Amino acid sequence: MCRLHPDDFQLIKDNVEIQDLIGGYVNLKKKGATYEASCPFHTEKTPSFKVFPQKNKQNYKCFGCGKSGDIFTFVEEMERSCKSPSDAARLIAARNAIPVRMLDQTSPDIKDDSQEVVLANEYALTVFREHFKTAKKPQWYLHGRGYTKNLVHKWEIGFAPSKYALDYNKESLMKAKLIKQDGSPVFKDRIIFPIRNHTGRLVGFAGRVYTQGRKPKYVNTTETLAYRKGEVLYGLHQNLKVIKKLKHAILFEGYTDVNLIARADCKNAVGFCGTSFTDEQAKLISKYVDYNYVLTDGDKAGDKALANIITKHWKHSIHIKPLQGPKGQDPASLALDYGVDMTDHLKVLCHVKVLWDSAEGQKDKKTDTCLGAIAHYPNGYEREKLIRLLAKVSGYNIHTLLGRINKYTRKLIYI
């Protein structure tokens, strides 16, 4: 079993501010000499989770559920890959580039597999970025899409040529899904978009084509010990400070959408790329926002994705504002047209109407679909407001709908 050198726990504490570390997981608000937030360990309406940044304390405590501790116990609780304070300390040290010593009680080959994947990814990224410097066609392609040198640098964009070598431990590269069984690279002749989770760990990559006709458009890292697609929102790490300040984000489907709207100083974008929007993603973003805008492709698949996003937001008590832009314009061009106030110039759709239009079947079946989604909203007052909107959309009497929704709320209670 690998353990951290006892002296290095204090070294990490001396170099990491507890409010910065915990603020990467929850939306902390300063209250005098302390910080507070809704507790990440239990559901509550009134914040009772306190962080004490004073040098003689550097700890946290929830006065609701009683959970307390320091930076190591917090990360151990929050990260499923951490099984001990040593695991948590190693993770914190790696994120903050703090050199630490390990005491290995058994074998020098024992490693944290999740961190091993991240380190392999970090190595691969240096290779991809180096290749991008001389890749003229990918550079021209991105320039034509509106990328500047600053955007390429901010998003750490790289390139995987048709032939290249990854001079790294083969077992680690396999775990990171960077090479196949025969040792050949997974990513070939593609522009590379690194994917970092909300804490900054490099968990995977997306490789995009840059010529017409090639399919599939994207090749993404498959799930690893460090990467579960449904738990990551692309761009959240880079844009987290702005999102926490504004208390809202703009959700997009694509990597380039998130990258390019930064040209218009829109720095609160995130993407649910490579997957349908999930409960885990909704839960993650709910820590930082009161509401979200969402802009999807205006086709049938986009409408279906939008209905799913709305339902997931309601389930986690997040207000949602679906946006509709002019036909034929992607989010990046809209951002350039309207700038940082893009959302003020686009039509905000009625979320209940969007759900109704995307539901299949006749009037009665559509109503049941909408009621089932509305029933997930935990706040009774907000739920009634949604039902009143549904009454206008469906033509049903409000009292009829209030009666019909009971069967869905009962199911939620007893399932």
C-alpha positions, 0 to 999 in steps of 0.5 A: 500500500502506498502512503504519503510521507507524513511531513508532506501532508503539512507541505500540501496544506501550506500550499493550498487554500482550503476555500479554493479547493472546496470552491472547486466543488461547491459554490462558496459565498464569503460570510465575514471571516468564513465561507458557506454553501449548501452541503455537498453531502446531504440535501438542504434548503438553507446553507449550513456548510461552513469553511474556516480558512484561518491558518490555525483552522483550515477546516470545514464543518456542516452544522446540518449533517455533522460532516467535518474535516480538512482538505484531505477528508473533503477530497476523499469524500468527493472523489470516488478514486480516493480510498484514503487520506494518502490518495486524496493528498496525492491527488491534491498534490498532482493538481497543484504541482506540489512535489511529494514523497511516497512510502511504498510498503509493498511494491514500487509498481503500485499506483493510483490507476486513476491518476496514472491515466491522468498523467498519461493524458498529460504526456500525450497532450504535450505530444499533440500540442507539439505536432500542432505547431507544424500542422498547416492544414489543421491550423488553416482549418481552425483559422477558417472557423474563427480560431485565434492563437489565443483560443488555441492556447486557452483550449490547449488544442493539439493535433494527432498526425497519421503516424506518431509515437507515444514514448510512454509506459504502454500499460498506462497508455492502454489504461488511458485508451490512447493506444489499441491492443496492437500498440497503434494510436487511437487518435490519427489525423485529427485535431485534438481537444483536451477534456478536463473535468471541473477540477482541472484533471485531464481525463480524456480527448476528443479528436475531430476531422478537419476535411470534408466527408470523413466519418465519424466527425469525432473520435472520443476517449472511451470511458476510463478509470478517470473519465466517465462522459456523463459526469463531465461538462466540457469547459466548466473548469476553464469558465468556472469563475465566471459561471460562479459569478454570474450564477448561470451558464450557457449550454451547448452541444459541441466543443467548438461552440464552447471554444468560439463564443469566447471571441465575443467575451462570452465566458460562461459556456459549457458543453455536454459533448459526446453524450446525452445530458445526464443527471450527473451533469445536471447535479454538477452544474446545479452547485454553481448556478440558479438557472441556465440558458441552452442552445441546441441545433434546431433540428429534430435531434436537437429538439429531443436533446432539449426536452431531455435537458429541460427535464434534468434541470427541473429534477435538480431545481435549476431554472432553464431558458431554451434559446432559439437563434436565426436558422442557419447560424451556429452559436459562434456566429451568433456570439460574434453578431451580438457579443457578450449580450447574445442571450438578450437578442435571442428568443427565449422559448417556453420550456413547457411548450418545447417539452410538449412539442417534442412529446410523441402521441396525441394530446393525452399522451403528450400531457402525460409525458409533460406531467411526468417531467414536471413531477420531478421538480422538487419545489411545489410552488415552482411545480404548480407554475409549470402546471399552469403553463401546461394548462395553457399549452394543452388546453386542459383545465388546471384542476384536472392537471393538478389531479392527474399529476398526483399519480406521478408524484406518488410514484416518485415518493415510493420508487 
